Amino acid sequence: MYYIIYGFLYLLSLLPFPVIYLLSDFIYFLMYYVFGYRKETVAKNLRIAFPEKIR
């Protein structure tokens, strides 16, 4: 399992930065908007940390 992950990360490291940024933007979109991963927890933590910034 280690070699599979290591190989994937090595191949990922060979990509140019603009491609990595596009990939990270796509993953963010999927995790936040499509799957809604921890959306409520993040909003709650931000309200606790920055109470003056509440909309």
N, C-alpha and C positions, 0 to 999 in steps of 0.2 A: 504494500500500500504506500509506503514511504516513497518508493521509486516512482510511482505513478504521479503522486503529488509533486515531487521534486521535478520530474520531467515537465509537467504542465507549467509549473512556476518558472522554470528555465525558459521554456518557449515563450511564455508571457513576457519575460524580461527582455526578449529580443525585439519586441514590438516597439515602434516609435511612440513617443509620448502622446501625440495627437490621437492615435488609435487607442491607447490605454485610457485617455480621458473620455473618448466616446463610449468605450466599453463601460467605464465606471458610471457615466451618466445613464446609460441604458439599464444597468443593474440597479441604480438608485430609483429610476422610474418604476421598474418592476417591483422592487421591495416596498416602496412607499405607497404608490398609487394602486397597483394591481393587487398585491397581496396584503397591504396594510400592516406590514410587520411592525409591531410595537408602537403604532401611531399614537394611541392613547397614553401610553407610558411616557413617550417622548414629550408630548404636549403637557402632561402633568409635571414632569421634571422641569421643563422650561418655565412654567408658571411659578413653581417654587423658587427657582434660581433667579428669575428676573420678574418679580411681581409688578414693577413699574412699566414693563413693556407689554402688558396685557392689552389686547385689542378691544 
